[in-house]
């Protein structure tokens, strides 16, 4: 199998006030040969391009956040085995001081408490046990929404992670993902190839988005959701090899991605998230990397991550989250010449790196050796 590399020279504006220079997007096939191990910090894009993403660290066990594993180890294995930790992460979310990971091996929500340097779990609730949790979303008010496929429900936990409510009548849907915006809950129903929109207060069905099919506004196995600050909804349309964008009224806006082996294609799209500047981050488990898209033009701007066991490597990545709240907990890993804006978590279902932590930001040091001078059209507007 081959390695595909496509040159990209796009730019996108950002809150720092300088353009993000696109670079070569490296898409690695699963059997691609690994090169010599990189020394020092891992950046994307690689030199001589200007770095925009730095790989910081990987979280597998409590030791990786400064704690000990005894309590979590006992829960997982009932022994004192020293290797217990995350096994099959599928989705990830956060709030200040905590990271929430759906672990499909244990059918539980693993709570990584950064402030206390420990792992906790949510497996049983007053509303019954979790059976097959697929995703978790943390709303602005601190309530957590867990899509449980086998229960056919969305389970709601309060700010203390106690059971609050459950939405979904018997046979109503098979939820794979859930997001919340305002007074609406969006549920990704793989059974009917549609998105159900519920009233957050009553759980009543408001409307539905989509239907089975390959055309615009139709789905073939919708799996993941994201929502931006304006209420636009993004849906991973897995077997149509794309992400679809809908406006706050549920109207189709555009498709992003297609089947292929080139930058911007999505042979196996998974988790998605939108940053505060409106750029879409999309995981692809075939390329085993993350691509950043301009949601206005649907153009791919940058890719990061790579297959393999080396630092920053991905193994069947699935879930992704952007975190503006917890940079301080990872500041020790930042290169002194890299000014981070936010964290990016990527959950890997296999391999030695279960939860990779990256930072997106701006390079403030000298230009890397061999870097090309900025072109006039790449300069920020006056």
C-alpha positions in Angstrom: 0.0 0.0 0.0 1.2 3.5 -0.7 1.6 6.7 1.2 -0.3 9.6 -0.2 0.9 13.1 0.4 -1.0 16.1 -1.0 0.4 19.7 -0.9 -2.0 22.3 0.6 -1.5 26.0 0.6 -4.8 27.3 2.0 -5.1 29.7 4.9 -7.8 30.3 7.4 -8.3 33.2 9.8 -8.2 32.6 13.5 -8.6 34.5 16.8 -4.8 35.0 17.2 -5.0 37.3 14.3 -2.6 35.5 11.9 -3.5 33.1 9.1 -3.1 29.3 9.6 -0.8 28.2 6.8 -1.9 24.8 5.4 0.7 22.2 4.8 1.2 18.8 3.2 -1.5 16.5 4.5 0.0 13.1 5.1 -2.4 10.2 4.8 -0.9 6.9 6.0 -2.1 3.5 5.0 -2.2 0.9 7.8 0.7 -1.0 6.5 2.9 2.0 5.7 6.5 1.6 7.0 7.5 3.7 10.0 10.5 6.0 9.7 13.2 6.7 12.3 11.7 7.9 15.6 11.5 11.7 15.9 13.5 13.4 18.6 12.0 16.3 20.6 8.5 17.7 20.3 6.1 16.4 17.6 4.5 19.1 15.5 2.0 19.2 12.7 2.7 20.1 10.0 6.2 18.9 10.0 9.2 21.1 9.3 9.9 23.2 7.3 6.2 24.2 7.6 5.2 26.5 10.5 3.7 24.3 13.3 0.1 24.7 14.2 -0.6 21.5 16.3 1.7 20.0 18.9 1.3 16.5 20.3 1.6 16.8 24.1 1.0 13.5 25.8 -1.0 10.3 26.0 -3.3 9.3 28.9 -3.7 5.6 29.5 -3.8 5.2 33.3 -4.0 7.3 36.5 -0.2 7.6 36.5 -0.4 9.6 33.3 -2.3 12.4 35.2 0.0 12.2 38.2 -2.0 9.7 40.3 -1.9 6.0 41.3 -4.1 3.3 39.7 -5.1 1.2 42.7 -8.8 2.0 42.9 -9.4 2.1 39.2 -7.3 -1.1 38.7 -9.5 -2.9 41.3 -12.6 -1.8 39.5 -11.4 -3.0 36.1 -9.6 -6.2 36.9 -10.3 -7.0 40.6 -6.5 -7.4 41.0 -3.4 -5.3 41.5 -2.3 -5.7 37.9 -0.1 -2.6 37.1 -1.3 -2.2 33.5 -5.0 -1.5 34.0 -6.4 1.7 32.5 -8.3 2.8 29.4 -8.8 -0.1 27.0 -11.2 0.8 24.2 -12.0 4.5 24.3 -14.7 5.4 21.8 -15.8 9.0 22.7 -14.5 11.9 24.8 -15.8 15.1 26.3 -14.8 17.4 29.1 -15.6 20.1 31.6 -13.3 22.2 33.7 -11.0 19.9 35.7 -12.4 16.6 34.2 -12.3 14.5 31.0 -15.0 12.0 30.3 -14.2 8.9 28.2 -16.7 6.3 26.9 -14.8 3.0 27.2 -16.5 0.3 25.1 -14.6 -2.5 26.8 -16.1 -1.8 30.2 -19.4 -0.2 29.0 -18.7 2.7 31.3 -17.9 6.3 31.4 -14.4 6.8 32.7 -14.0 10.2 34.5 -10.4 11.5 34.4 -10.3 13.9 37.3 -7.4 16.2 36.4 -7.6 18.2 39.6 -7.5 15.0 41.9 -5.2 13.0 39.6 -7.4 10.0 39.6 -9.9 7.9 37.5 -13.5 7.3 38.5 -16.2 5.4 36.6 -19.9 5.8 35.9 -21.4 2.3 35.2 -24.5 2.1 37.3 -27.0 4.9 37.7 -30.3 5.2 39.7 -32.0 4.8 36.3 -30.3 1.5 35.7 -26.9 0.3 34.4 -25.3 1.5 31.3 -25.5 -1.2 28.7 -23.8 0.0 25.5 -22.8 3.7 25.9 -21.6 5.1 22.6 -21.1 8.8 23.3 -21.1 11.6 25.9 -21.9 15.3 25.6 -21.3 17.8 28.3 -23.7 20.8 28.1 -22.9 24.3 29.1 -24.9 23.9 32.4 -22.7 20.9 33.4 -25.3 18.2 32.6 -24.0 15.1 30.8 -25.9 13.3 28.0 -24.9 9.7 27.3 -26.3 7.9 24.2 -26.8 4.2 25.1 -27.5 2.1 22.0 -28.7 -1.1 23.8 -30.9 0.8 26.2 -32.3 2.9 23.3 -32.1 5.9 25.5 -30.2 9.1 26.2 -29.3 9.1 29.9 -28.9 12.5 31.5 -26.5 13.0 34.5 -26.5 16.2 36.6 -23.5 18.3 37.7 -22.6 15.8 40.4 -22.8 12.9 37.8 -26.0 11.6 39.4 -28.9 10.2 37.4 -31.3 13.0 36.4 -33.4 11.6 33.5 -33.6 9.3 30.5 -35.1 10.1 27.2 -36.4 7.6 24.6 -39.5 5.4 24.6 -39.1 1.7 23.9 -38.1 1.2 20.3 -38.0 5.0 19.6 -34.4 5.1 18.4 -31.0 3.4 18.5 -28.8 6.4 19.6 -25.2 6.5 18.6 -24.5 10.2 19.5 -26.2 13.2 21.1 -25.5 16.9 21.3 -27.5 19.7 23.0 -28.0 23.3 21.9 -30.3 25.7 23.7 -33.5 23.8 24.6 -33.0 21.1 22.0 -31.5 17.7 22.2 -30.2 16.1 18.9 -30.1 12.3 18.8 -28.4 10.4 16.1 -30.6 7.4 15.3 -28.8 4.8 13.3 -31.9 2.6 13.2 -33.9 5.0 11.0 -31.0 6.9 9.4 -32.3 10.2 10.8 -31.7 12.8 13.5 -34.4 13.2 16.1 -34.8 16.6 17.7 -36.2 16.5 21.3 -37.4 19.2 23.7 -34.8 19.3 26.4 -37.4 19.9 29.2 -40.0 17.4 28.2 -38.2 14.9 26.0 -41.0 15.3 23.4 -40.1 14.9 19.7 -40.0 18.3 18.0 -38.9 17.3 14.5 -36.7 14.9 12.5 -33.9 15.6 10.1 -33.0 13.4 7.2 -34.0 10.0 5.8 -32.3 7.0 4.3 -30.5 7.6 1.0 -27.3 9.0 -0.7 -28.6 12.4 -1.6 -28.1 15.8 0.1 -29.9 15.7 3.4 -30.1 11.9 3.4 -28.1 9.5 5.5 -26.6 6.0 5.3 -25.6 5.1 8.8 -25.2 8.4 10.6 -22.9 7.9 13.6 -21.5 11.2 15.1 -22.8 14.7 15.7 -21.3 18.1 16.4 -22.9 21.6 16.8 -21.4 25.0 16.5 -22.0 28.2 18.5 -24.6 29.3 15.9 -26.6 26.2 16.2 -25.5 24.6 12.9 -25.6 20.8 13.1 -22.9 18.5 11.6 -23.6 14.8 11.0 -21.1 12.1 10.2 -22.7 10.2 7.3 -20.6 7.1 7.6 -21.5 5.0 4.5 -21.9 8.0 2.3 -18.3 9.0 3.3 -19.0 12.5 4.3 -20.1 15.0 6.9 -23.3 17.0 6.3 -24.0 20.4 7.6 -27.5 21.7 8.5 -28.6 25.1 9.6 -30.4 25.7 12.9 -33.8 25.0 11.2 -32.6 21.6 9.9 -32.1 22.7 6.3 -29.2 21.1 4.4 -26.3 23.4 3.8 -23.5 21.4 2.3 -21.6 18.2 2.3 -18.0 18.0 3.4 -15.7 15.1 2.3 -16.1 12.2 -0.2 -14.8 8.7 -0.8 -11.2 8.7 -1.9 -7.5 8.5 -0.9 -6.6 12.1 -1.1 -6.8 15.1 1.2 -10.4 15.9 2.1 -11.7 12.4 1.5 -13.3 10.3 4.2 -13.2 6.5 3.6 -14.1 5.9 7.3 -15.3 9.1 9.0 -15.9 9.0 12.8 -16.0 11.7 15.5 -16.4 15.4 14.7 -16.2 18.6 16.6 -16.2 22.3 15.7 -13.9 24.9 17.3 -14.9 28.4 18.3 -13.8 29.8 15.0 -16.1 27.5 13.1 -13.6 25.0 11.7 -14.6 21.3 11.5 -12.3 18.6 12.9 -13.1 15.2 11.5 -11.6 11.9 12.5 -11.0 9.2 9.9 -10.2 5.7 11.2 -9.0 4.5 7.8 -6.4 7.2 7.3 -6.0 7.3 11.1 -5.7 11.0 11.3 -7.7 14.2 11.9 -8.5 16.6 9.1 -9.5 20.3 9.7 -12.0 21.7 7.2 -13.3 25.2 6.4 -17.0 24.7 6.9 -17.8 27.6 4.4 -15.9 26.2 1.5 -15.7 22.5 2.5 -11.9 22.6 1.8 -9.5 20.7 3.9 -6.9 22.9 5.6 -4.7 20.7 7.6 -4.2 17.1 8.7 -2.5 15.8 11.9 -1.9 12.5 13.5 -0.4 9.4 12.0 -0.6 5.6 12.2 1.8 3.8 14.5 3.2 3.4 18.0 5.4 6.5 18.0 4.5 9.7 19.9 1.3 11.3 18.4 0.4 8.0 16.7 -3.2 6.9 16.2 -4.8 3.5 16.2 -8.4 3.3 15.0 -9.2 6.8 16.3 -12.9 7.4 16.9 -13.8 10.2 19.3 -12.6 13.8 19.4 -13.1 16.8 21.6 -11.8 20.4 21.8 -11.1 21.8 25.3 -10.5 25.5 26.0 -10.8 25.0 29.8 -7.9 22.7 30.9 -4.8 24.0 29.2 -3.1 24.6 32.5 -3.0 20.9 33.3 -0.9 20.2 30.3 1.3 23.3 30.1 4.4 21.4 31.1 4.3 19.5 27.8 4.2 22.7 25.6 7.2 23.8 23.7 8.3 27.3 24.9 8.0 28.6 21.4 4.4 27.3 20.9 1.5 29.4 22.2 -1.4 27.1 22.7 -5.0 28.2 22.1 -6.9 25.0 23.1 -6.5 21.2 23.6 -7.6 18.5 21.3 -8.4 15.0 22.7 -8.4 12.0 20.3 -9.7 8.6 21.6 -8.1 5.6 20.0 -9.9 2.2 20.1 -6.7 0.2 19.8 -2.9 0.4 20.1 -0.8 1.6 23.0 -2.0 5.3 23.0 -5.6 5.3 24.2 -6.2 9.1 24.7 -3.9 11.4 22.8 -3.7 15.0 23.9 -2.7 17.7 21.3 -2.7 21.5 21.4 -3.6 23.9 18.6 -1.8 27.2 18.6 0.7 29.6 17.1 4.4 29.2 16.7 6.2 32.2 18.2 9.8 31.1 17.7 12.2 31.5 14.8 11.1 30.2 11.5 12.0 26.5 11.0 15.0 25.9 8.8 13.9 25.8 5.2 10.6 27.5 5.8 9.2 29.4 2.8 8.7 33.1 3.2 5.1 34.2 3.5 3.4 35.0 0.2 1.6 38.3 -0.2 -1.8 36.5 -0.4 -1.1 34.7 2.8 -0.7 37.9 4.8 -3.6 38.9 7.1 -5.8 41.7 5.9 -5.1 45.2 7.1 
